[in-house]
Amino acid sequence: MATETSSPILIVGAGISGLSLAQYLRKSGIPFRIFDRDASIVSRTGGWGLTFHWGLPALKELLPDELYERLRECNVNPNAQDAGKYRFLDLKTGESLHAATFPKTGRLRVIRSKLRTLLATGIDIEWSKKCVDISDNQDGVSISFEDGTTANGWLLVASDGANSRIRQCLHPSAFENNPVPVRLLGVTVSYTPEEVASALAIDPYFFQGTHSDSNIYLFFSFLNSPYNTGNDTGNYICQVIISWAESKSITTPESNQERIALIKRITSDWEPHLRSLIEIIPDDAEATTIHLADWFPTTNREHERVILMGDAAHTMTMFRGEGGNNATTDAYDFVKRIGPLIEEKNQHREVPWEKFKQALDEYDRDVLTRGRLCVINARQACLDAHDFSLVTEDSPLVSRRGK
């Protein structure tokens, strides 16, 4: 029988959920190893913003106090006066129609890359480790990597993202993401304070809207500001997402220049201040195609010593901003279930594997109940975003987030 306290917990994926869990295990003295397919923490220097609201209490429980206090260092706009509203506009008129409120936990909008770097503090991440296979039995679990190495532990936590290789191993006939019938282009743009003043007046973090005639959707968010250390441009760095339903039969061009031209053409009838935010985009800016998809969590797990966490467990569209909140809550639900059993073991009490298995099954149910609803709401929010008539106060696109 595996020794659940001396053998490490294996974590695959050094993203938000994997690193949050690793921080808890580190501060609790629980052995673990964490692996990532990237070559280093800066291999993915891009990445957009991330909003925490109902997931903040979980993050507080997971992180050492000194790291939690440093979360503000990751704020996209530390000089912002947050009104605590999530504004939805009619892009035709500029009118603010809905202003969803956030939970009483408030909200924190962070630069994803900075947050990941912060969460990696003190963690020995084993880089360039691409998982190719897993195996488990009554004695433990083993991972095989592309470089020919292996790792052994008593439990495997798969937090390896929306295209999880381990999810494919667990659910070989039902691992693929489900496409969402929406086309989306994302652009990162540098604005002077004067150019972005109209957006700041709407919200200092982000806002969204749909054109009441064309049903073209906009998500505009701040990624970095002149008030952040390391940003010496004097400008605001912003994320501009433009999307439309596939049913509109608008083809996404191959070249960046053509994509930017398309964005400007389909937004030419917007309210002047909103249109100006698009017209400023340089013609040679990089417009990235994002393929939207989701995946519903399931408890049909044959591998007793392997669990899914974060995007691997519940891939969802970004239209409600709950992915990061679910990721940290997954990690916290895990430690709530497994932590007390490990503590018993550390006190030299006998804890049979069956009790661990029961706790893992309860974790799965936690993730299934919460994650499935969030995936469903995120998909509906995405569909509503591209049909102005559906954006009522009851739409998950604008309704209150989380708990």
C-alpha positions in Angstrom: 0.0 0.0 0.0 1.3 3.5 -0.9 2.6 5.7 1.9 0.5 8.8 1.4 2.7 11.1 3.4 6.3 10.1 2.4 5.6 9.6 -1.3 4.9 12.9 -3.2 1.8 14.3 -4.7 2.5 14.8 -8.4 1.2 18.0 -10.1 1.2 18.3 -13.9 0.7 21.9 -15.0 2.2 25.0 -13.4 -0.7 27.3 -14.1 -3.0 29.0 -11.6 -4.5 25.9 -10.0 -1.3 23.8 -10.0 0.8 26.6 -8.5 -1.9 27.6 -5.9 -2.0 24.0 -4.8 1.7 23.8 -4.7 1.9 26.8 -2.5 -0.5 25.2 0.0 1.5 21.9 0.0 4.8 23.9 0.5 3.5 25.8 3.5 2.0 22.7 5.0 5.2 20.6 4.5 3.5 18.0 2.3 5.8 16.4 -0.3 5.1 17.2 -3.9 6.6 17.5 -7.3 5.3 19.9 -10.0 6.0 19.6 -13.7 5.3 21.8 -16.7 5.7 21.2 -20.5 7.1 24.8 -21.0 10.9 25.4 -20.9 10.6 28.2 -18.2 8.2 30.6 -16.5 8.7 33.1 -19.3 8.0 30.7 -22.2 4.5 32.1 -22.4 5.1 35.8 -21.8 1.8 36.7 -23.3 -1.5 36.1 -21.7 -4.4 38.3 -20.8 -6.0 39.6 -17.7 -7.7 37.5 -15.0 -10.4 38.6 -12.6 -10.8 37.1 -9.1 -13.9 37.7 -7.1 -15.7 34.7 -5.4 -12.4 32.7 -5.7 -10.4 35.2 -3.6 -11.2 33.5 -0.2 -9.9 30.2 -1.6 -6.8 31.9 -2.7 -6.3 33.4 0.7 -6.5 30.0 2.3 -4.1 28.4 -0.1 -1.3 31.0 -0.2 1.2 31.9 2.5 0.2 35.2 4.0 3.2 37.1 2.6 2.3 36.0 -1.0 -1.4 36.8 -0.6 -0.5 40.3 0.6 1.5 40.7 -2.6 -1.4 40.0 -5.0 -1.9 43.7 -5.4 1.5 43.8 -7.2 -0.2 42.0 -10.1 -3.1 44.5 -10.4 -3.6 45.6 -14.0 -4.3 49.2 -13.0 -3.3 49.8 -9.4 -4.3 53.5 -9.6 -7.9 52.5 -10.4 -10.9 53.5 -8.3 -13.0 50.3 -8.6 -16.8 50.9 -8.8 -17.4 47.2 -8.4 -19.6 47.0 -11.5 -19.3 45.0 -14.7 -20.7 47.2 -17.4 -22.5 46.1 -20.6 -23.0 48.7 -23.4 -25.0 49.0 -26.5 -22.1 49.6 -28.9 -24.5 51.4 -31.3 -25.3 54.2 -28.8 -22.7 53.8 -26.1 -25.5 53.5 -23.5 -24.7 51.5 -20.4 -27.6 49.0 -20.1 -26.5 46.6 -17.4 -24.0 46.8 -14.6 -23.6 43.4 -13.0 -22.4 43.5 -9.4 -19.6 41.3 -8.0 -19.8 39.2 -4.8 -19.1 40.8 -1.5 -15.6 39.5 -1.8 -15.0 42.3 -4.3 -12.8 41.8 -7.3 -9.1 41.9 -8.3 -8.1 42.2 -11.9 -4.5 40.8 -12.4 -1.9 40.5 -15.1 -1.9 36.7 -15.7 1.8 36.5 -16.3 2.7 38.5 -13.2 0.3 36.4 -11.1 1.9 33.1 -12.4 5.4 34.4 -11.6 4.2 35.4 -8.1 2.6 32.0 -7.5 5.9 30.3 -8.6 7.8 32.0 -5.7 9.8 29.3 -3.8 8.4 26.5 -5.9 10.8 24.1 -7.6 9.1 23.6 -11.0 10.5 20.8 -13.2 10.4 22.3 -16.7 10.2 20.8 -20.2 8.2 17.8 -18.9 5.6 16.9 -21.4 3.4 14.0 -20.2 2.8 11.2 -22.7 1.2 8.5 -20.5 0.1 7.7 -16.9 -0.4 4.5 -15.0 -1.7 3.7 -11.5 -2.4 0.8 -9.3 -3.0 0.1 -5.6 0.5 1.2 -4.7 0.7 4.6 -6.5 0.8 6.4 -9.8 3.5 6.9 -12.4 3.9 9.5 -15.2 5.9 9.0 -18.3 7.4 12.1 -20.0 8.4 12.7 -23.6 12.1 13.0 -22.6 12.0 9.3 -21.5 11.9 10.0 -17.7 9.3 9.0 -15.2 8.0 10.2 -11.9 6.3 8.2 -9.2 3.9 9.4 -6.4 0.8 8.4 -4.5 -1.5 10.8 -6.2 -1.6 12.7 -9.5 -3.2 16.1 -9.9 -3.7 17.0 -13.5 -3.9 20.8 -13.9 -2.5 20.8 -17.4 -5.0 23.1 -19.1 -7.9 23.0 -21.5 -6.2 20.5 -23.8 -5.1 18.3 -21.0 -3.1 15.2 -22.0 -4.0 13.5 -18.8 -7.7 14.1 -19.4 -7.3 12.2 -22.6 -5.8 9.3 -20.7 -8.7 9.3 -18.2 -11.5 9.8 -20.7 -10.2 8.4 -24.1 -13.6 8.4 -25.7 -14.9 11.7 -24.3 -11.9 14.1 -23.7 -12.3 16.5 -26.6 -13.5 20.0 -26.1 -16.9 21.0 -27.6 -16.6 23.9 -30.1 -18.7 27.0 -29.5 -20.1 28.5 -32.7 -18.5 31.9 -32.4 -15.5 33.6 -34.2 -13.2 35.7 -32.1 -10.2 37.9 -32.7 -8.0 39.3 -29.9 -5.6 42.2 -30.2 -3.2 43.7 -27.7 -3.0 47.5 -28.1 -0.9 50.3 -26.5 -2.9 53.5 -25.9 -1.8 56.8 -24.6 -3.7 58.1 -21.6 -5.5 60.6 -23.8 -6.5 57.9 -26.4 -7.9 55.6 -23.7 -9.6 58.3 -21.6 -13.1 57.4 -22.8 -12.6 53.7 -21.8 -11.2 54.6 -18.4 -14.4 56.7 -17.8 -16.5 53.6 -18.4 -14.5 51.3 -16.2 -10.8 51.2 -15.0 -10.6 47.4 -15.5 -12.9 46.2 -18.3 -16.3 46.4 -20.0 -18.2 44.6 -22.6 -21.0 45.4 -25.1 -22.9 44.2 -28.2 -24.1 46.3 -31.1 -27.9 46.3 -31.0 -28.2 46.0 -34.8 -25.2 44.0 -36.0 -24.7 41.8 -32.9 -20.9 42.3 -33.0 -19.5 41.9 -29.5 -16.7 43.8 -27.8 -14.7 42.9 -24.7 -12.3 45.7 -23.7 -9.9 45.3 -20.8 -6.8 46.9 -19.3 -3.8 44.6 -19.1 -1.2 47.0 -17.8 -1.0 50.7 -16.8 1.7 53.4 -16.5 1.4 53.0 -12.7 2.8 49.4 -12.8 6.5 48.7 -12.2 8.1 47.5 -15.4 5.9 49.5 -17.7 8.0 52.4 -18.8 6.0 53.2 -21.9 3.7 55.7 -20.2 0.9 54.0 -22.0 -2.0 51.7 -21.1 -1.7 48.2 -22.6 -5.2 46.9 -23.4 -6.9 43.8 -24.7 -9.5 44.2 -27.4 -11.7 41.3 -28.3 -14.1 41.4 -31.2 -16.3 38.5 -31.9 -19.4 37.4 -33.9 -21.6 34.4 -34.3 -20.6 31.9 -37.0 -24.1 32.2 -38.5 -23.1 35.7 -39.7 -20.7 33.9 -42.2 -17.9 36.4 -41.7 -14.7 34.7 -42.7 -11.6 35.3 -40.7 -8.8 36.4 -43.0 -5.4 34.7 -43.0 -3.1 37.8 -42.6 -2.9 40.1 -39.6 -3.4 43.2 -41.8 -6.6 41.8 -43.3 -7.8 40.8 -39.8 -7.3 44.3 -38.5 -9.1 45.7 -41.6 -12.0 43.4 -40.9 -12.2 44.5 -37.3 -12.3 48.1 -38.4 -14.9 47.5 -41.1 -17.4 45.6 -38.9 -17.1 48.2 -36.1 -17.4 51.2 -38.3 -21.0 51.9 -37.1 -20.2 52.0 -33.4 -20.7 55.0 -31.1 -17.8 57.5 -32.0 -15.9 57.1 -28.7 -16.0 53.3 -28.9 -15.2 53.4 -32.6 -12.1 55.5 -31.9 -10.7 52.8 -29.7 -10.7 50.5 -32.7 -9.6 53.0 -35.3 -6.4 53.6 -33.3 -5.3 50.0 -33.6 -2.2 49.9 -35.8 -2.7 48.2 -39.2 0.2 45.8 -38.5 -1.0 44.7 -35.0 -1.2 41.0 -34.4 -4.8 39.8 -34.4 -5.0 36.3 -32.8 -7.7 33.9 -33.6 -9.1 32.2 -30.5 -11.1 29.0 -30.9 -13.8 28.9 -28.3 -14.7 25.5 -26.7 -15.7 24.0 -23.5 -15.8 20.6 -21.7 -18.2 19.3 -19.1 -16.7 17.6 -16.0 -17.6 14.0 -15.3 -17.1 11.7 -12.4 -16.6 8.6 -14.6 -13.0 8.2 -13.5 -11.4 4.7 -13.7 -8.0 5.9 -12.3 -8.5 6.1 -8.5 -5.2 8.0 -8.0 -5.7 10.7 -10.7 -7.8 13.8 -10.4 -8.4 16.8 -12.7 -8.2 20.4 -11.6 -8.7 23.8 -13.2 -9.3 24.1 -17.0 -8.5 20.4 -17.3 -11.6 19.6 -15.2 -13.9 22.3 -16.6 -12.9 24.1 -19.7 -15.2 27.1 -20.2 -15.4 30.2 -22.3 -14.2 33.5 -20.8 -17.5 35.3 -21.0 -18.2 35.2 -17.3 -14.7 35.4 -16.1 -15.0 32.5 -13.7 -12.2 30.2 -14.9 -9.6 31.4 -12.5 -12.1 31.5 -9.6 -13.0 27.9 -10.3 -9.3 26.9 -10.5 -8.4 28.2 -7.1 -11.6 26.8 -5.6 -10.8 23.4 -7.0 -7.4 23.5 -5.2 -9.1 24.6 -2.0 -11.8 21.9 -2.2 -9.0 19.4 -2.7 -7.1 20.5 0.4 -10.3 20.6 2.4 -11.0 17.0 1.5 -7.4 15.5 1.6 -5.6 17.8 4.1 -7.2 16.4 7.3 -6.4 12.8 6.2 -2.7 13.7 5.6 -2.6 15.4 9.0 -3.9 12.2 10.6 -1.2 10.2 8.8 1.4 12.7 10.0 0.2 12.0 13.6 0.9 8.3 13.0 -2.7 7.3 12.8 -3.8 4.6 10.5 -5.7 6.0 7.5 -6.7 3.3 5.0 -6.7 4.1 1.3 -10.5 3.7 1.2 -10.8 7.0 3.2 -8.6 8.8 0.7 -10.6 7.4 -2.1 -13.8 8.6 -0.5 -12.3 12.1 -0.1 -11.3 12.2 -3.7 -14.7 11.1 -4.8 -16.2 13.9 -2.7 -13.7 16.3 -4.4 -14.9 15.1 -7.8 -18.5 15.8 -6.8 -17.5 19.3 -5.6 -16.0 20.0 -9.0 -18.8 18.4 -10.9 -21.6 20.3 -9.2 -19.8 23.7 -9.3 -17.9 23.3 -12.6 -20.7 22.0 -14.7 -23.0 24.9 -13.9 -20.2 27.4 -14.6 -19.4 25.8 -17.9 -23.1 25.9 -18.9 -23.5 29.5 -17.8 -20.3 30.5 -19.6 -21.5 28.9 -22.9 -24.9 30.6 -22.6 -23.2 33.9 -21.8 -21.1 33.5 -25.0 -24.2 32.8 -27.1 -26.1 35.7 -25.6 -23.3 38.1 -26.2 -23.8 37.7 -29.9 -27.5 38.2 -29.9 -28.4 41.6 -28.4 -32.1 40.6 -27.9 -31.0 37.9 -25.4 -29.0 40.2 -23.1 -31.6 40.7 -20.4 -30.9 41.0 -16.7 -31.4 37.3 -16.4 -28.7 36.5 -18.9 -25.6 34.8 -17.5 -23.6 37.4 -19.5 -24.6 40.2 -17.1 -26.0 38.5 -14.1 -24.1 38.5 -10.7 -21.0 36.3 -10.7 -20.5 33.4 -8.4 -21.5 33.2 -4.7 
